[in-house]
Amino acid sequence: MDSETQNPRSGMGDFIESIRDTTVMVKLYSGAVYYGELQNIDGYMNVSLNECREIRNGKVVRNWGEAFIRGNNVSYIGAGS
Amino acid sequence: MADVEVGVATEVPEPLELVRLCVDEVVIVKLRGDRELKGRLHAYDSHLNLVLGDVEETIYIVDDEDEDVESVRTIKKQSEMLFVRGDSVVLVSPTR
């Protein structure tokens, strides 16, 4: 059994591995957008970010510093700033 | 040789590790419904149920009767201790 069959999500793992420590955009269902350096993400889509900024109407409205975002609020995560 | 290690522990800390590091620290918690809590994190679990002490709750109320003029009022409440149900948590951040 190769690792691909044991872990069908390993392709996702590769993607996450490739964006870890880079700046990502996290969009929430509420419409809020956060940019930050991705520390890590888990299977619930819980996300931890460094230097997290909250963006509203194209403007930075808040600097959170380190932040944990609960996965159920996350709509999508985009690579690149 | 044939034995391949499965499930090698990741060196990178899980997201919840960040919350663990906030225990006994003052944190800001963003909640659903334009609410925020600032208080000392005493305990948490994997649902993000939280126990906070010495809490200040801020409720943001947006008055947008006029479409252009959008003013935000805030209401503040103090609590000695709060148990927060995890499903209302959006974000947890340590205060610097």
N, CA and C atoms of all chains as a GROMACS GRO file, in nm:
protein
  531
    1MET      N    1   0.085  -0.120   0.000
    1MET     CA    2   0.000   0.000   0.000
    1MET      C    3   0.088   0.125   0.000
    2ASP      N    4   0.072   0.205  -0.102
    2ASP     CA    5   0.156   0.326  -0.102
    2ASP      C    6   0.090   0.434  -0.019
    3SER      N    7   0.163   0.539   0.002
    3SER     CA    8   0.114   0.642   0.093
    3SER      C    9  -0.010   0.713   0.037
    4GLU      N   10  -0.023   0.709  -0.095
    4GLU     CA   11  -0.137   0.777  -0.157
    4GLU      C   12  -0.268   0.707  -0.119
    5THR      N   13  -0.266   0.571  -0.117
    5THR     CA   14  -0.388   0.500  -0.081
    5THR      C   15  -0.414   0.509   0.068
    6GLN      N   16  -0.309   0.513   0.147
    6GLN     CA   17  -0.329   0.522   0.291
    6GLN      C   18  -0.385   0.659   0.329
    7ASN      N   19  -0.341   0.760   0.259
    7ASN     CA   20  -0.387   0.894   0.290
    7ASN      C   21  -0.431   0.964   0.163
    8PRO      N   22  -0.562   0.949   0.132
    8PRO     CA   23  -0.610   1.008   0.007
    8PRO      C   24  -0.597   1.160   0.004
    9ARG      N   25  -0.572   1.222   0.119
    9ARG     CA   26  -0.563   1.368   0.121
    9ARG      C   27  -0.420   1.417   0.111
   10SER      N   28  -0.327   1.323   0.083
   10SER     CA   29  -0.188   1.364   0.086
   10SER      C   30  -0.159   1.468  -0.022
   11GLY      N   31  -0.241   1.470  -0.130
   11GLY     CA   32  -0.225   1.574  -0.231
   11GLY      C   33  -0.251   1.711  -0.171
   12MET      N   34  -0.355   1.717  -0.085
   12MET     CA   35  -0.384   1.840  -0.012
   12MET      C   36  -0.269   1.874   0.082
   13GLY      N   37  -0.217   1.769   0.143
   13GLY     CA   38  -0.104   1.788   0.234
   13GLY      C   39   0.011   1.856   0.163
   14ASP      N   40   0.035   1.814   0.039
   14ASP     CA   41   0.143   1.876  -0.039
   14ASP      C   42   0.114   2.023  -0.062
   15PHE      N   43  -0.013   2.052  -0.093
   15PHE     CA   44  -0.051   2.192  -0.116
   15PHE      C   45  -0.027   2.274   0.010
   16ILE      N   46  -0.075   2.220   0.122
   16ILE     CA   47  -0.060   2.294   0.248
   16ILE      C   48   0.087   2.311   0.283
   17GLU      N   49   0.162   2.203   0.259
   17GLU     CA   50   0.307   2.210   0.284
   17GLU      C   51   0.368   2.323   0.201
   18SER      N   52   0.317   2.339   0.078
   18SER     CA   53   0.376   2.438  -0.013
   18SER      C   54   0.339   2.581   0.026
   19ILE      N   55   0.228   2.601   0.097
   19ILE     CA   56   0.190   2.738   0.133
   19ILE      C   57   0.221   2.772   0.278
   20ARG      N   58   0.268   2.672   0.356
   20ARG     CA   59   0.302   2.700   0.495
   20ARG      C   60   0.417   2.802   0.500
   21ASP      N   61   0.408   2.893   0.596
   21ASP     CA   62   0.509   3.000   0.612
   21ASP      C   63   0.505   3.104   0.501
   22THR      N   64   0.406   3.095   0.412
   22THR     CA   65   0.390   3.202   0.313
   22THR      C   66   0.265   3.283   0.349
   23THR      N   67   0.250   3.398   0.286
   23THR     CA   68   0.132   3.481   0.312
   23THR      C   69   0.010   3.421   0.242
   24VAL      N   70  -0.096   3.403   0.320
   24VAL     CA   71  -0.219   3.348   0.264
   24VAL      C   72  -0.336   3.442   0.294
   25MET      N   73  -0.442   3.423   0.219
   25MET     CA   74  -0.564   3.499   0.242
   25MET      C   75  -0.669   3.401   0.292
   26VAL      N   76  -0.730   3.434   0.404
   26VAL     CA   77  -0.834   3.348   0.460
   26VAL      C   78  -0.965   3.423   0.455
   27LYS      N   79  -1.060   3.368   0.381
   27LYS     CA   80  -1.192   3.432   0.371
   27LYS      C   81  -1.291   3.357   0.458
   28LEU      N   82  -1.365   3.431   0.537
   28LEU     CA   83  -1.464   3.369   0.625
   28LEU      C   84  -1.603   3.384   0.563
   29TYR      N   85  -1.696   3.303   0.610
   29TYR     CA   86  -1.835   3.311   0.561
   29TYR      C   87  -1.895   3.448   0.589
   30SER      N   88  -1.849   3.512   0.697
   30SER     CA   89  -1.902   3.643   0.732
   30SER      C   90  -1.862   3.750   0.630
   31GLY      N   91  -1.768   3.717   0.543
   31GLY     CA   92  -1.717   3.814   0.447
   31GLY      C   93  -1.585   3.875   0.490
   32ALA      N   94  -1.549   3.855   0.615
   32ALA     CA   95  -1.422   3.907   0.665
   32ALA      C   96  -1.307   3.838   0.593
   33VAL      N   97  -1.200   3.915   0.570
   33VAL     CA   98  -1.083   3.862   0.502
   33VAL      C   99  -0.961   3.885   0.590
   34TYR      N  100  -0.879   3.784   0.605
   34TYR     CA  101  -0.758   3.794   0.685
   34TYR      C  102  -0.638   3.756   0.600
   35TYR      N  103  -0.533   3.835   0.611
   35TYR     CA  104  -0.406   3.799   0.550
   35TYR      C  105  -0.307   3.769   0.660
   36GLY      N  106  -0.220   3.673   0.635
   36GLY     CA  107  -0.117   3.644   0.734
   36GLY      C  108  -0.028   3.532   0.686
   37GLU      N  109   0.078   3.513   0.761
   37GLU     CA  110   0.172   3.406   0.729
   37GLU      C  111   0.118   3.279   0.792
   38LEU      N  112   0.094   3.178   0.711
   38LEU     CA  113   0.032   3.054   0.760
   38LEU      C  114   0.129   2.977   0.848
   39GLN      N  115   0.094   2.966   0.978
   39GLN     CA  116   0.174   2.880   1.066
   39GLN      C  117   0.137   2.735   1.040
   40ASN      N  118   0.008   2.707   1.055
   40ASN     CA  119  -0.037   2.571   1.030
   40ASN      C  120  -0.188   2.565   1.018
   41ILE      N  121  -0.233   2.450   0.973
   41ILE     CA  122  -0.375   2.427   0.950
   41ILE      C  123  -0.401   2.282   0.986
   42ASP      N  124  -0.522   2.252   1.035
   42ASP     CA  125  -0.552   2.112   1.066
   42ASP      C  126  -0.675   2.067   0.988
   43GLY      N  127  -0.721   1.946   1.016
   43GLY     CA  128  -0.829   1.885   0.941
   43GLY      C  129  -0.963   1.956   0.955
   44TYR      N  130  -0.979   2.037   1.059
   44TYR     CA  131  -1.102   2.115   1.075
   44TYR      C  132  -1.094   2.247   1.000
   45MET      N  133  -0.979   2.271   0.937
   45MET     CA  134  -0.950   2.400   0.875
   45MET      C  135  -0.928   2.508   0.980
   46ASN      N  136  -0.906   2.468   1.105
   46ASN     CA  137  -0.852   2.563   1.202
   46ASN      C  138  -0.721   2.613   1.146
   47VAL      N  139  -0.696   2.741   1.161
   47VAL     CA  140  -0.578   2.801   1.100
   47VAL      C  141  -0.507   2.886   1.204
   48SER      N  142  -0.375   2.879   1.206
   48SER     CA  143  -0.301   2.976   1.286
   48SER      C  144  -0.215   3.062   1.193
   49LEU      N  145  -0.220   3.192   1.216
   49LEU     CA  146  -0.151   3.289   1.130
   49LEU      C  147  -0.057   3.376   1.213
   50ASN      N  148   0.053   3.413   1.150
   50ASN     CA  149   0.142   3.515   1.205
   50ASN      C  150   0.112   3.648   1.137
   51GLU      N  151   0.134   3.755   1.208
   51GLU     CA  152   0.117   3.889   1.151
   51GLU      C  153  -0.016   3.901   1.076
   52CYS      N  154  -0.121   3.862   1.146
   52CYS     CA  155  -0.254   3.857   1.086
   52CYS      C  156  -0.315   3.997   1.075
   53ARG      N  157  -0.358   4.032   0.954
   53ARG     CA  158  -0.427   4.159   0.931
   53ARG      C  159  -0.570   4.133   0.886
   54GLU      N  160  -0.662   4.210   0.940
   54GLU     CA  161  -0.803   4.199   0.900
   54GLU      C  162  -0.832   4.308   0.798
   55ILE      N  163  -0.888   4.268   0.684
   55ILE     CA  164  -0.912   4.361   0.574
   55ILE      C  165  -1.062   4.381   0.556
   56ARG      N  166  -1.104   4.506   0.547
   56ARG     CA  167  -1.244   4.534   0.511
   56ARG      C  168  -1.245   4.646   0.408
   57ASN      N  169  -1.317   4.626   0.301
   57ASN     CA  170  -1.324   4.723   0.191
   57ASN      C  171  -1.185   4.762   0.141
   58GLY      N  172  -1.098   4.663   0.134
   58GLY     CA  173  -0.964   4.686   0.080
   58GLY      C  174  -0.869   4.758   0.174
   59LYS      N  175  -0.914   4.784   0.296
   59LYS     CA  176  -0.827   4.853   0.392
   59LYS      C  177  -0.799   4.764   0.512
   60VAL      N  178  -0.677   4.778   0.564
   60VAL     CA  179  -0.644   4.706   0.687
   60VAL      C  180  -0.718   4.774   0.802
   61VAL      N  181  -0.808   4.702   0.866
   61VAL     CA  182  -0.882   4.761   0.977
   61VAL      C  183  -0.826   4.718   1.112
   62ARG      N  184  -0.743   4.615   1.112
   62ARG     CA  185  -0.692   4.568   1.240
   62ARG      C  186  -0.571   4.479   1.222
   63ASN      N  187  -0.474   4.498   1.309
   63ASN     CA  188  -0.357   4.410   1.315
   63ASN      C  189  -0.371   4.320   1.436
   64TRP      N  190  -0.388   4.192   1.411
   64TRP     CA  191  -0.410   4.099   1.521
   64TRP      C  192  -0.280   4.041   1.574
   65GLY      N  193  -0.175   4.049   1.499
   65GLY     CA  194  -0.054   3.976   1.538
   65GLY      C  195  -0.075   3.827   1.513
   66GLU      N  196  -0.047   3.746   1.612
   66GLU     CA  197  -0.074   3.603   1.599
   66GLU      C  198  -0.224   3.580   1.616
   67ALA      N  199  -0.279   3.490   1.536
   67ALA     CA  200  -0.422   3.465   1.550
   67ALA      C  201  -0.455   3.320   1.517
   68PHE      N  202  -0.551   3.267   1.592
   68PHE     CA  203  -0.608   3.136   1.565
   68PHE      C  204  -0.748   3.159   1.510
   69ILE      N  205  -0.779   3.100   1.395
   69ILE     CA  206  -0.913   3.112   1.338
   69ILE      C  207  -0.981   2.975   1.341
   70ARG      N  208  -1.101   2.970   1.399
   70ARG     CA  209  -1.173   2.842   1.411
   70ARG      C  210  -1.223   2.799   1.273
   71GLY      N  211  -1.199   2.672   1.240
   71GLY     CA  212  -1.219   2.623   1.104
   71GLY      C  213  -1.358   2.637   1.048
   72ASN      N  214  -1.461   2.627   1.134
   72ASN     CA  215  -1.598   2.629   1.082
   72ASN      C  216  -1.635   2.763   1.017
   73ASN      N  217  -1.558   2.867   1.047
   73ASN     CA  218  -1.586   2.999   0.990
   73ASN      C  219  -1.522   3.019   0.854
   74VAL      N  220  -1.430   2.928   0.818
   74VAL     CA  221  -1.347   2.949   0.699
   74VAL      C  222  -1.421   2.907   0.572
   75SER      N  223  -1.427   2.998   0.475
   75SER     CA  224  -1.485   2.968   0.346
   75SER      C  225  -1.377   2.915   0.252
   76TYR      N  226  -1.268   2.989   0.238
   76TYR     CA  227  -1.156   2.936   0.162
   76TYR      C  228  -1.024   3.000   0.205
   77ILE      N  229  -0.916   2.935   0.164
   77ILE     CA  230  -0.782   2.984   0.192
   77ILE      C  231  -0.710   2.998   0.060
   78GLY      N  232  -0.658   3.114   0.034
   78GLY     CA  233  -0.590   3.140  -0.093
   78GLY      C  234  -0.442   3.158  -0.074
   79ALA      N  235  -0.364   3.103  -0.167
   79ALA     CA  236  -0.219   3.121  -0.161
   79ALA      C  237  -0.184   3.255  -0.223
   80GLY      N  238  -0.078   3.315  -0.176
   80GLY     CA  239  -0.030   3.440  -0.234
   80GLY      C  240  -0.094   3.561  -0.172
   81SER      N  241  -0.023   3.674  -0.177
   81SER     CA  242  -0.073   3.794  -0.111
   81SER      C  243  -0.155   3.880  -0.207
   82MET      N  244   1.370  -0.275   0.620
   82MET     CA  245   1.363  -0.197   0.497
   82MET      C  246   1.218  -0.177   0.454
   83ALA      N  247   1.141  -0.289   0.463
   83ALA     CA  248   1.002  -0.280   0.417
   83ALA      C  249   0.919  -0.194   0.513
   84ASP      N  250   0.963  -0.190   0.636
   84ASP     CA  251   0.887  -0.111   0.734
   84ASP      C  252   0.904   0.038   0.707
   85VAL      N  253   0.795   0.097   0.667
   85VAL     CA  254   0.796   0.242   0.645
   85VAL      C  255   0.717   0.306   0.758
   86GLU      N  256   0.772   0.406   0.816
   86GLU     CA  257   0.702   0.473   0.925
   86GLU      C  258   0.580   0.546   0.872
   87VAL      N  259   0.468   0.519   0.935
   87VAL     CA  260   0.344   0.586   0.897
   87VAL      C  261   0.308   0.686   1.007
   88GLY      N  262   0.254   0.796   0.968
   88GLY     CA  263   0.208   0.893   1.066
   88GLY      C  264   0.322   0.956   1.143
   89VAL      N  265   0.423   0.998   1.074
   89VAL     CA  266   0.534   1.066   1.139
   89VAL      C  267   0.484   1.198   1.198
   90ALA      N  268   0.518   1.222   1.322
   90ALA     CA  269   0.473   1.345   1.388
   90ALA      C  270   0.528   1.466   1.314
   91THR      N  271   0.441   1.564   1.294
   91THR     CA  272   0.486   1.686   1.226
   91THR      C  273   0.562   1.773   1.323
   92GLU      N  274   0.665   1.837   1.274
   92GLU     CA  275   0.743   1.926   1.359
   92GLU      C  276   0.668   2.057   1.379
   93VAL      N  277   0.578   2.087   1.283
   93VAL     CA  278   0.507   2.214   1.289
   93VAL      C  279   0.393   2.203   1.390
   94PRO      N  280   0.382   2.297   1.483
   94PRO     CA  281   0.275   2.287   1.582
   94PRO      C  282   0.137   2.304   1.520
   95GLU      N  283   0.041   2.227   1.570
   95GLU     CA  284  -0.097   2.238   1.523
   95GLU      C  285  -0.152   2.377   1.558
   96PRO      N  286  -0.255   2.421   1.486
   96PRO     CA  287  -0.312   2.553   1.516
   96PRO      C  288  -0.352   2.568   1.662
   97LEU      N  289  -0.407   2.461   1.722
   97LEU     CA  290  -0.452   2.471   1.862
   97LEU      C  291  -0.336   2.495   1.958
   98GLU      N  292  -0.217   2.462   1.914
   98GLU     CA  293  -0.098   2.487   1.997
   98GLU      C  294  -0.088   2.636   2.030
   99LEU      N  295  -0.130   2.719   1.935
   99LEU     CA  296  -0.127   2.864   1.958
   99LEU      C  297  -0.219   2.900   2.075
  100VAL      N  298  -0.334   2.833   2.082
  100VAL     CA  299  -0.428   2.860   2.192
  100VAL      C  300  -0.369   2.809   2.323
  101ARG      N  301  -0.302   2.694   2.316
  101ARG     CA  302  -0.241   2.640   2.438
  101ARG      C  303  -0.140   2.738   2.496
  102LEU      N  304  -0.065   2.802   2.406
  102LEU     CA  305   0.036   2.897   2.451
  102LEU      C  306  -0.026   3.023   2.512
  103CYS      N  307  -0.156   3.043   2.488
  103CYS     CA  308  -0.225   3.161   2.541
  103CYS      C  309  -0.282   3.138   2.681
  104VAL      N  310  -0.276   3.016   2.731
  104VAL     CA  311  -0.332   2.987   2.864
  104VAL      C  312  -0.261   3.073   2.968
  105ASP      N  313  -0.342   3.132   3.055
  105ASP     CA  314  -0.295   3.225   3.160
  105ASP      C  315  -0.252   3.361   3.104
  106GLU      N  316  -0.272   3.380   2.974
  106GLU     CA  317  -0.243   3.511   2.914
  106GLU      C  318  -0.375   3.583   2.884
  107VAL      N  319  -0.365   3.713   2.864
  107VAL     CA  320  -0.484   3.788   2.823
  107VAL      C  321  -0.501   3.774   2.672
  108VAL      N  322  -0.621   3.734   2.632
  108VAL     CA  323  -0.648   3.713   2.489
  108VAL      C  324  -0.768   3.797   2.446
  109ILE      N  325  -0.774   3.823   2.316
  109ILE     CA  326  -0.894   3.881   2.257
  109ILE      C  327  -0.962   3.770   2.177
  110VAL      N  328  -1.090   3.752   2.202
  110VAL     CA  329  -1.166   3.650   2.132
  110VAL      C  330  -1.273   3.718   2.050
  111LYS      N  331  -1.272   3.695   1.920
  111LYS     CA  332  -1.376   3.750   1.834
  111LYS      C  333  -1.487   3.646   1.824
  112LEU      N  334  -1.610   3.690   1.848
  112LEU     CA  335  -1.723   3.599   1.847
  112LEU      C  336  -1.818   3.632   1.733
  113ARG      N  337  -1.904   3.538   1.699
  113ARG     CA  338  -2.010   3.564   1.602
  113ARG      C  339  -2.103   3.673   1.657
  114GLY      N  340  -2.162   3.748   1.568
  114GLY     CA  341  -2.256   3.850   1.611
  114GLY      C  342  -2.190   3.977   1.658
  115ASP      N  343  -2.074   4.011   1.597
  115ASP     CA  344  -2.004   4.137   1.625
  115ASP      C  345  -1.978   4.158   1.774
  116ARG      N  346  -1.929   4.054   1.837
  116ARG     CA  347  -1.894   4.065   1.978
  116ARG      C  348  -1.747   4.028   1.996
  117GLU      N  349  -1.690   4.086   2.099
  117GLU     CA  350  -1.551   4.056   2.131
  117GLU      C  351  -1.535   4.041   2.281
  118LEU      N  352  -1.448   3.953   2.321
  118LEU     CA  353  -1.416   3.936   2.462
  118LEU      C  354  -1.268   3.957   2.482
  119LYS      N  355  -1.234   4.025   2.589
  119LYS     CA  356  -1.093   4.037   2.625
  119LYS      C  357  -1.080   3.992   2.768
  120GLY      N  358  -1.000   3.891   2.791
  120GLY     CA  359  -0.986   3.840   2.926
  120GLY      C  360  -0.875   3.738   2.936
  121ARG      N  361  -0.854   3.692   3.060
  121ARG     CA  362  -0.746   3.595   3.082
  121ARG      C  363  -0.797   3.454   3.055
  122LEU      N  364  -0.726   3.383   2.968
  122LEU     CA  365  -0.769   3.248   2.930
  122LEU      C  366  -0.727   3.148   3.037
  123HIS      N  367  -0.828   3.089   3.103
  123HIS     CA  368  -0.797   2.990   3.206
  123HIS      C  369  -0.793   2.849   3.150
  124ALA      N  370  -0.886   2.819   3.058
  124ALA     CA  371  -0.893   2.683   3.005
  124ALA      C  372  -0.959   2.684   2.868
  125TYR      N  373  -0.932   2.579   2.791
  125TYR     CA  374  -0.994   2.565   2.659
  125TYR      C  375  -1.000   2.416   2.627
  126ASP      N  376  -1.080   2.380   2.528
  126ASP     CA  377  -1.074   2.243   2.476
  126ASP      C  378  -1.076   2.247   2.323
  127SER      N  379  -1.085   2.129   2.263
  127SER     CA  380  -1.072   2.122   2.117
  127SER      C  381  -1.190   2.185   2.043
  128HIS      N  382  -1.306   2.202   2.114
  128HIS     CA  383  -1.419   2.273   2.053
  128HIS      C  384  -1.399   2.424   2.059
  129LEU      N  385  -1.294   2.467   2.127
  129LEU     CA  386  -1.272   2.609   2.155
  129LEU      C  387  -1.371   2.660   2.260
  130ASN      N  388  -1.433   2.568   2.336
  130ASN     CA  389  -1.498   2.614   2.458
  130ASN      C  390  -1.390   2.680   2.541
  131LEU      N  391  -1.422   2.794   2.599
  131LEU     CA  392  -1.320   2.871   2.670
  131LEU      C  393  -1.369   2.909   2.809
  132VAL      N  394  -1.277   2.912   2.903
  132VAL     CA  395  -1.305   2.974   3.032
  132VAL      C  396  -1.218   3.098   3.041
  133LEU      N  397  -1.283   3.213   3.054
  133LEU     CA  398  -1.212   3.340   3.060
  133LEU      C  399  -1.242   3.408   3.193
  134GLY      N  400  -1.140   3.468   3.250
  134GLY     CA  401  -1.157   3.542   3.374
  134GLY      C  402  -1.136   3.690   3.351
  135ASP      N  403  -1.201   3.773   3.437
  135ASP     CA  404  -1.181   3.918   3.432
  135ASP      C  405  -1.208   3.971   3.290
  136VAL      N  406  -1.328   3.947   3.242
  136VAL     CA  407  -1.360   3.965   3.101
  136VAL      C  408  -1.428   4.099   3.074
  137GLU      N  409  -1.387   4.161   2.966
  137GLU     CA  410  -1.460   4.276   2.914
  137GLU      C  411  -1.521   4.235   2.781
  138GLU      N  412  -1.653   4.244   2.773
  138GLU     CA  413  -1.723   4.211   2.650
  138GLU      C  414  -1.754   4.340   2.576
  139THR      N  415  -1.725   4.343   2.448
  139THR     CA  416  -1.759   4.459   2.365
  139THR      C  417  -1.857   4.415   2.257
  140ILE      N  418  -1.969   4.483   2.250
  140ILE     CA  419  -2.068   4.454   2.146
  140ILE      C  420  -2.069   4.571   2.049
  141TYR      N  421  -2.048   4.543   1.922
  141TYR     CA  422  -2.048   4.647   1.819
  141TYR      C  423  -2.185   4.655   1.756
  142ILE      N  424  -2.242   4.773   1.759
  142ILE     CA  425  -2.375   4.793   1.699
  142ILE      C  426  -2.362   4.895   1.587
  143VAL      N  427  -2.390   4.850   1.464
  143VAL     CA  428  -2.377   4.937   1.348
  143VAL      C  429  -2.512   5.004   1.322
  144ASP      N  430  -2.514   5.138   1.330
  144ASP     CA  431  -2.634   5.214   1.295
  144ASP      C  432  -2.618   5.261   1.152
  145ASP      N  433  -2.687   5.199   1.058
  145ASP     CA  434  -2.673   5.245   0.919
  145ASP      C  435  -2.809   5.287   0.864
  146GLU      N  436  -2.875   5.376   0.940
  146GLU     CA  437  -3.003   5.429   0.893
  146GLU      C  438  -2.983   5.508   0.765
  147ASP      N  439  -2.884   5.599   0.767
  147ASP     CA  440  -2.842   5.662   0.642
  147ASP      C  441  -2.744   5.566   0.576
  148GLU      N  442  -2.758   5.553   0.444
  148GLU     CA  443  -2.674   5.453   0.378
  148GLU      C  444  -2.527   5.492   0.377
  149ASP      N  445  -2.500   5.624   0.370
  149ASP     CA  446  -2.361   5.668   0.361
  149ASP      C  447  -2.297   5.676   0.499
  150VAL      N  448  -2.374   5.731   0.592
  150VAL     CA  449  -2.317   5.751   0.726
  150VAL      C  450  -2.334   5.623   0.807
  151GLU      N  451  -2.225   5.553   0.826
  151GLU     CA  452  -2.230   5.430   0.902
  151GLU      C  453  -2.154   5.450   1.033
  152SER      N  454  -2.230   5.461   1.141
  152SER     CA  455  -2.164   5.481   1.270
  152SER      C  456  -2.173   5.353   1.352
  153VAL      N  457  -2.070   5.329   1.427
  153VAL     CA  458  -2.064   5.208   1.508
  153VAL      C  459  -2.066   5.247   1.655
  154ARG      N  460  -2.165   5.195   1.727
  154ARG     CA  461  -2.171   5.214   1.872
  154ARG      C  462  -2.114   5.091   1.938
  155THR      N  463  -2.061   5.106   2.056
  155THR     CA  464  -2.016   4.989   2.130
  155THR      C  465  -2.079   4.988   2.268
  156ILE      N  466  -2.110   4.869   2.313
  156ILE     CA  467  -2.157   4.850   2.450
  156ILE      C  468  -2.055   4.761   2.519
  157LYS      N  469  -2.017   4.797   2.639
  157LYS     CA  470  -1.918   4.716   2.712
  157LYS      C  471  -1.980   4.656   2.837
  158LYS      N  472  -1.944   4.533   2.863
  158LYS     CA  473  -1.991   4.465   2.984
  158LYS      C  474  -1.873   4.397   3.050
  159GLN      N  475  -1.876   4.395   3.182
  159GLN     CA  476  -1.768   4.330   3.257
  159GLN      C  477  -1.822   4.201   3.320
  160SER      N  478  -1.739   4.097   3.318
  160SER     CA  479  -1.775   3.972   3.387
  160SER      C  480  -1.654   3.919   3.460
  161GLU      N  481  -1.681   3.861   3.575
  161GLU     CA  482  -1.571   3.805   3.654
  161GLU      C  483  -1.518   3.678   3.587
  162MET      N  484  -1.612   3.597   3.539
  162MET     CA  485  -1.574   3.469   3.478
  162MET      C  486  -1.678   3.431   3.374
  163LEU      N  487  -1.632   3.382   3.260
  163LEU     CA  488  -1.724   3.340   3.155
  163LEU      C  489  -1.685   3.203   3.102
  164PHE      N  490  -1.785   3.120   3.077
  164PHE     CA  491  -1.764   2.998   3.000
  164PHE      C  492  -1.821   3.024   2.862
  165VAL      N  493  -1.739   3.018   2.760
  165VAL     CA  494  -1.784   3.050   2.624
  165VAL      C  495  -1.799   2.921   2.545
  166ARG      N  496  -1.915   2.902   2.484
  166ARG     CA  497  -1.934   2.784   2.399
  166ARG      C  498  -1.854   2.801   2.270
  167GLY      N  499  -1.781   2.695   2.234
  167GLY     CA  500  -1.685   2.705   2.124
  167GLY      C  501  -1.745   2.744   1.991
  168ASP      N  502  -1.870   2.706   1.964
  168ASP     CA  503  -1.922   2.729   1.830
  168ASP      C  504  -1.944   2.877   1.797
  169SER      N  505  -1.937   2.964   1.898
  169SER     CA  506  -1.951   3.106   1.868
  169SER      C  507  -1.816   3.176   1.849
  170VAL      N  508  -1.708   3.099   1.866
  170VAL     CA  509  -1.574   3.158   1.852
  170VAL      C  510  -1.534   3.169   1.705
  171VAL      N  511  -1.484   3.285   1.667
  171VAL     CA  512  -1.431   3.304   1.532
  171VAL      C  513  -1.279   3.307   1.535
  172LEU      N  514  -1.223   3.384   1.627
  172LEU     CA  515  -1.079   3.407   1.626
  172LEU      C  516  -1.029   3.425   1.770
  173VAL      N  517  -0.911   3.373   1.795
  173VAL     CA  518  -0.846   3.393   1.926
  173VAL      C  519  -0.708   3.450   1.901
  174SER      N  520  -0.675   3.558   1.970
  174SER     CA  521  -0.545   3.620   1.949
  174SER      C  522  -0.488   3.667   2.081
  175PRO      N  523  -0.359   3.638   2.106
  175PRO     CA  524  -0.298   3.689   2.228
  175PRO      C  525  -0.277   3.839   2.218
  176THR      N  526  -0.288   3.910   2.330
  176THR     CA  527  -0.254   4.052   2.329
  176THR      C  528  -0.104   4.063   2.349
  177ARG      N  529  -0.044   4.158   2.278
  177ARG     CA  530   0.102   4.170   2.285
  177ARG      C  531   0.145   4.225   2.420
   0.00000   0.00000   0.00000
